[in-house]
Amino acid sequence: MTNHIHCPKCSYEINIEAVLVARIETEQNAKWATRVNDLNQREQSIEQQQANLQTQMTQLLVQEKAKLMPQLKAQISAEMEAELTILKNELGSKSQQVVDLKKQEGELLRQKRQLEEAQAGIDAEIEKRLAAEKEQLSTQLKEHFYYDHAVEMKQKDMVIEQMKTQLDDMKRRVEQGSMQLQGEAQELIIEDMLRYTHPFDLMEEIKKGENGADLLQTVRNRLGQNCGSILYESKNTKGFSEAWVQKLKEDMLLKKADLGVIVTKALPKGVSSFEQREENLWICSFEHLKALTFVLRAALLRVDDVRIVQANQGEKSRMLYDYMMGNEFKNQLKTIHDTFALMHTSLAKEKNAAIKNFKKREKEIDRIMLNLSAIAGSINGIAGQTVAEFAEFEVLEDDIALLE
């Protein structure tokens, strides 16, 4: 269908679409001009009415304020005078009450002072009488006690002296037995502590009268293998003896122990916690024994590990060299390399396919958006006004350039 016709008289070609568009545009412009004029007039009328109302309200407020000011002043003045009268009356009443209270307070203070003076006099008299009676009674009791019980007290003194001598003898014998019991108790505590702290090690208690110190600890590793031994000597005396060191060295030779520890209450002079006396002999207090056992045990385990490594070092080095030079190691390396190469090739193919699909979909979306913008422009051109707007589908030139 064409949008052009020819005049039957003069054969002049007329564009119907252009004529209709011009007519519709003229009519719409006239309508919009009329509506704009009406709206401007209504706006001016409303603004004038608002200005008049504002003026009237201001005048009314001024008039009401002028009327109410005298009344408010009179009312406030009356209320203030009434409150002032009430406050004056209350102040006078309070002042009289204060005067009365001051008088009562003075009277009470005077009576209190009189009572305190009287009480002080009574207490002084009672103290004097009690002191006199106490002195008299003490003198009588001393004379009676001295004369009636002098012989009895002398006998008691003699009995006390005999009992003190016997008590000193018993105390010496008890101390000798107590020192022995304390030593045995310390040995048992050390053994229990070592069994609890190192449950996988072997603890051998050395019986009384048998040479070889007090306790032998055989250290074991995670596999239950013997890695060395520690010999303990327990002492609970008031003084340290250097003879203990030589005796423990002899016991270590007898028991074939790797390390020796003297646990003593009395440490050598200048030692506060522990001391390494020989290369494999230690002296420590009971409080520091637990920490020292961890250190010595770790040293024995480390020495045993080094010994095992040195024993098998030559054999392990040869086996490792043969493995790395053999075909098995080469084949494993080649398999790993081939697997990574296949993975890289597959990844490159997937990447190229994804980029290709993305570009294809991008072009299709671009064409759809351009067609939608064209349709919207055509509709608006035919209607002569903005009828269809698709702002969300508009494609800017810069965005198109980026997509291309």
C-alpha positions in Angstrom: 0.0 0.0 0.0 1.4 3.5 -1.0 1.1 6.7 1.1 0.9 8.9 -2.1 -2.1 9.9 -4.3 -2.4 12.1 -7.5 -4.8 14.9 -8.0 -7.4 14.0 -10.7 -7.3 17.5 -12.1 -3.7 18.6 -12.1 -2.1 15.2 -11.5 -0.1 16.6 -8.6 1.3 14.0 -6.2 0.2 14.4 -2.6 1.8 12.6 0.4 -1.1 11.7 2.6 1.1 10.6 5.6 2.9 14.0 5.7 -0.5 15.8 5.5 -2.0 13.8 8.3 1.1 14.2 10.4 1.1 17.9 10.0 -2.6 18.2 10.7 -2.4 16.0 13.9 0.7 18.0 15.0 -1.2 21.3 14.6 -4.2 20.1 16.5 -2.2 18.7 19.3 -0.1 21.8 19.6 -3.2 23.9 19.8 -4.7 21.7 22.5 -1.5 21.7 24.6 -1.2 25.5 24.3 -4.8 25.9 25.6 -4.2 23.5 28.5 -1.0 25.2 29.4 -2.7 28.6 29.4 -5.5 27.3 31.6 -3.0 25.7 34.0 -1.0 28.9 34.3 -4.2 30.9 35.1 -5.3 28.4 37.7 -1.8 28.5 39.3 -1.8 32.3 39.4 -5.3 32.3 41.0 -4.3 29.7 43.6 -1.1 31.7 44.5 -3.3 34.9 44.9 -5.7 33.1 47.2 -2.8 31.7 49.3 -1.3 35.2 49.6 -4.7 36.6 50.7 -5.2 33.8 53.3 -1.7 34.4 54.7 -2.4 38.2 55.1 -5.7 37.5 56.8 -4.1 35.0 59.2 -1.4 37.4 60.1 -3.9 40.2 60.8 -6.0 37.8 63.0 -3.0 36.7 65.0 -2.0 40.3 65.7 -5.5 41.2 66.8 -5.8 38.1 69.1 -2.4 38.8 70.6 -3.3 42.3 71.4 -6.5 41.1 73.1 -4.9 38.3 75.1 -1.7 40.1 76.3 -3.4 42.2 79.1 -5.4 39.2 80.3 -2.3 37.0 80.4 -0.3 39.6 82.2 -3.0 40.1 84.9 -3.4 36.3 85.4 0.3 35.7 85.7 0.7 38.6 88.1 -2.1 37.2 90.3 -0.7 33.7 90.3 2.8 35.0 91.2 1.5 37.1 94.1 -0.5 34.1 95.5 2.6 31.8 95.2 4.8 34.4 96.8 2.4 34.7 99.8 2.3 31.0 100.2 6.1 30.8 100.1 6.4 33.6 102.7 4.1 31.8 105.1 5.9 28.5 104.6 9.3 30.3 105.2 8.0 31.8 108.4 6.8 28.4 109.6 10.1 26.7 108.7 12.1 29.4 110.5 10.1 28.9 113.7 10.6 25.1 113.4 14.4 25.6 112.9 14.6 27.7 116.1 12.7 25.1 118.1 14.9 22.3 116.8 18.0 24.3 117.7 16.7 24.8 121.2 16.0 21.0 121.5 19.4 20.1 120.1 21.1 22.4 122.7 19.2 20.8 125.5 20.0 17.3 124.3 23.7 18.1 124.1 23.7 19.5 127.6 22.0 16.4 129.0 24.4 14.1 127.0 27.4 15.9 128.4 26.1 15.6 132.0 25.4 11.9 131.5 28.9 11.3 130.0 30.5 13.1 133.0 28.5 11.1 135.4 29.3 7.8 133.6 33.0 8.7 133.6 33.0 9.3 137.3 31.2 6.0 138.0 33.6 4.1 135.7 36.7 5.6 137.4 35.4 4.6 140.8 34.6 1.1 139.7 38.1 0.7 138.2 39.7 1.8 141.4 37.7 -0.6 143.5 38.4 -3.5 141.1 42.1 -2.8 141.0 42.3 -2.7 144.8 40.4 -6.0 145.2 42.4 -7.6 142.4 45.7 -6.7 144.0 44.5 -8.0 147.4 43.3 -11.2 146.0 46.5 -11.8 144.0 48.6 -11.3 147.1 46.5 -13.8 149.0 46.6 -16.4 146.2 50.4 -16.1 145.9 51.0 -16.6 149.6 48.6 -19.6 149.6 50.1 -21.2 146.5 53.6 -20.7 147.7 53.2 -22.2 151.1 50.7 -25.0 150.2 52.1 -26.2 146.9 55.9 -25.6 147.0 56.7 -29.3 147.5 54.2 -30.4 144.9 55.6 -28.0 142.3 59.2 -29.2 142.9 58.1 -32.8 142.3 56.3 -31.8 139.1 59.4 -30.0 137.9 61.5 -33.1 138.5 58.9 -35.3 136.6 58.9 -32.8 133.7 62.7 -32.9 133.4 62.6 -36.7 133.3 59.9 -36.7 130.7 61.8 -34.1 128.5 64.8 -36.4 128.6 62.8 -39.4 127.6 60.9 -37.4 124.9 64.2 -36.2 123.4 65.4 -39.8 123.1 62.1 -40.9 121.5 62.3 -38.0 119.1 65.8 -38.9 117.9 64.7 -42.5 117.4 61.5 -41.4 115.5 63.5 -39.0 113.3 65.9 -41.8 112.3 63.0 -44.0 111.3 61.1 -41.0 109.7 64.1 -40.2 107.5 64.1 -43.8 106.2 60.3 -43.7 105.7 60.5 -40.4 103.9 63.2 -41.8 101.6 61.1 -44.8 100.7 58.0 -42.6 100.2 60.0 -40.4 97.8 61.1 -43.4 95.8 57.5 -44.6 95.4 56.4 -41.1 94.4 59.1 -41.0 91.7 58.2 -44.4 90.4 54.5 -43.5 90.2 55.2 -40.2 88.5 57.4 -41.9 85.9 54.9 -44.7 85.2 52.1 -42.1 84.7 54.2 -39.7 82.6 55.9 -42.3 80.4 53.4 -45.2 80.3 55.1 -47.1 77.5 58.5 -47.3 79.2 59.6 -50.1 81.5 60.1 -49.3 85.2 62.3 -51.7 87.2 62.3 -51.2 91.0 65.6 -52.2 92.7 64.9 -53.9 96.0 66.5 -52.8 99.3 69.9 -54.3 100.0 70.5 -54.9 96.2 73.2 -52.9 94.4 72.1 -50.7 91.5 70.5 -47.5 92.9 66.7 -47.3 93.3 64.9 -47.3 90.0 65.8 -48.2 86.3 63.7 -46.7 83.4 64.0 -48.4 80.0 63.0 -46.0 77.3 61.0 -47.3 74.4 60.1 -45.7 71.0 56.7 -45.8 69.2 57.4 -49.3 67.9 58.1 -50.6 71.4 61.9 -50.9 70.8 64.4 -50.3 73.6 66.3 -47.0 73.0 68.3 -46.7 76.2 67.9 -46.6 80.0 68.0 -44.1 82.9 69.1 -45.0 86.5 67.6 -43.0 89.3 69.0 -42.6 92.9 66.6 -41.0 95.5 68.0 -39.1 98.5 66.0 -37.3 101.2 68.6 -36.0 103.7 69.6 -32.5 105.0 73.0 -32.4 103.4 74.5 -33.4 100.0 77.3 -35.9 99.8 79.8 -36.1 96.9 80.0 -39.9 97.6 76.6 -40.3 96.0 78.0 -39.4 92.6 80.7 -42.1 92.6 78.2 -44.7 93.9 75.7 -43.9 91.1 78.5 -44.2 88.5 79.3 -47.6 89.8 75.6 -48.6 89.8 75.3 -47.4 86.2 78.2 -49.7 85.1 76.5 -52.5 87.0 73.1 -51.9 85.4 74.5 -50.9 82.0 72.5 -47.6 82.2 73.0 -44.9 79.6 72.1 -42.0 81.9 72.0 -41.5 85.7 70.0 -39.0 87.8 70.3 -38.2 91.6 67.0 -36.9 92.9 67.8 -35.1 96.2 66.2 -32.7 98.6 69.6 -31.1 99.5 71.3 -29.8 96.4 75.0 -29.0 96.1 76.2 -25.5 96.9 75.4 -23.0 94.2 72.7 -25.3 92.6 69.1 -24.1 92.7 67.3 -26.6 90.5 69.5 -29.1 88.6 73.1 -29.6 87.4 74.9 -31.8 84.9 77.8 -33.2 86.9 79.1 -35.7 84.3 78.5 -36.2 80.6 75.7 -38.7 81.4 75.0 -37.9 85.1 72.6 -35.3 86.4 71.6 -33.9 89.9 68.2 -32.3 90.3 65.5 -31.6 92.9 62.2 -33.5 93.0 60.3 -30.4 91.7 62.4 -30.4 88.4 62.5 -34.1 87.9 59.5 -34.4 85.6 60.8 -31.8 83.1 64.3 -33.3 83.2 62.9 -36.8 82.3 61.3 -35.4 79.1 64.7 -33.9 78.1 66.7 -37.0 78.8 64.2 -39.3 77.2 64.1 -37.2 74.0 67.9 -37.3 73.9 68.0 -41.1 74.1 65.3 -41.4 71.3 67.2 -38.9 69.1 70.5 -40.8 69.6 68.7 -44.1 68.7 67.2 -42.6 65.5 70.6 -41.3 64.4 72.1 -44.8 65.1 69.5 -46.5 63.0 69.9 -44.0 60.1 73.6 -44.4 60.1 73.3 -48.2 60.2 71.0 -48.2 57.1 72.3 -45.1 55.2 74.5 -47.0 52.7 71.8 -49.5 51.8 69.0 -46.9 51.5 71.2 -44.6 49.3 71.9 -47.5 46.9 68.2 -48.5 46.7 67.2 -44.8 46.1 69.7 -44.5 43.2 68.6 -47.8 41.6 64.9 -46.6 41.8 65.6 -43.2 40.2 67.7 -44.7 37.4 65.3 -47.5 36.7 62.5 -47.7 34.0 59.7 -47.6 36.6 60.6 -44.1 37.7 61.0 -42.9 34.1 57.6 -44.4 33.0 55.8 -42.8 36.0 57.3 -39.4 35.0 56.3 -39.8 31.4 52.7 -40.9 32.4 52.3 -37.7 34.5 53.6 -35.5 31.7 51.3 -37.1 29.1 48.3 -36.7 31.4 49.0 -33.0 31.9 49.4 -32.5 28.1 46.0 -34.0 27.4 44.4 -31.9 30.1 46.0 -28.7 28.6 44.7 -29.6 25.1 41.2 -30.3 26.3 41.1 -27.1 28.3 42.2 -25.1 25.2 39.4 -26.6 23.1 36.8 -25.9 25.7 38.0 -22.3 26.0 37.8 -21.7 22.2 34.4 -23.3 22.0 33.1 -21.1 24.8 34.5 -17.9 23.2 32.9 -18.8 19.9 29.5 -19.4 21.4 29.7 -16.2 23.4 30.5 -14.1 20.3 27.6 -15.7 18.4 25.0 -15.0 21.1 26.4 -11.5 21.5 25.8 -10.7 17.8 22.2 -12.2 17.9 21.3 -10.1 21.0 22.8 -7.0 19.3 20.6 -7.5 16.2 17.4 -8.0 18.3 18.1 -4.8 20.3 18.7 -2.7 17.1 15.4 -4.0 15.6 13.5 -3.1 18.7 14.9 0.4 18.7 13.9 0.7 15.0 10.4 -0.4 15.7 10.0 2.1 18.5 11.3 4.9 16.2 8.8 4.0 13.5 5.8 3.9 15.8 6.8 7.3 17.3 7.3 8.8 13.8 3.9 7.6 12.5 2.0 8.8 15.6 3.8 12.2 15.6 4.6 11.9 19.4 6.3 9.7 21.8 3.9 6.8 22.1 6.3 3.9 22.5 9.5 4.2 24.6 11.9 1.3 25.2 14.6 2.9 27.2 15.8 -0.4 28.6 16.3 -1.7 25.0 18.2 1.4 23.7 21.7 0.6 22.5 24.2 3.4 22.6 26.8 3.7 19.9 29.6 3.2 22.4 28.0 -0.1 23.6 27.7 -1.3 20.0 31.3 -0.5 19.4 32.3 -2.5 22.5 30.2 -5.4 21.4 31.7 -5.4 18.0 
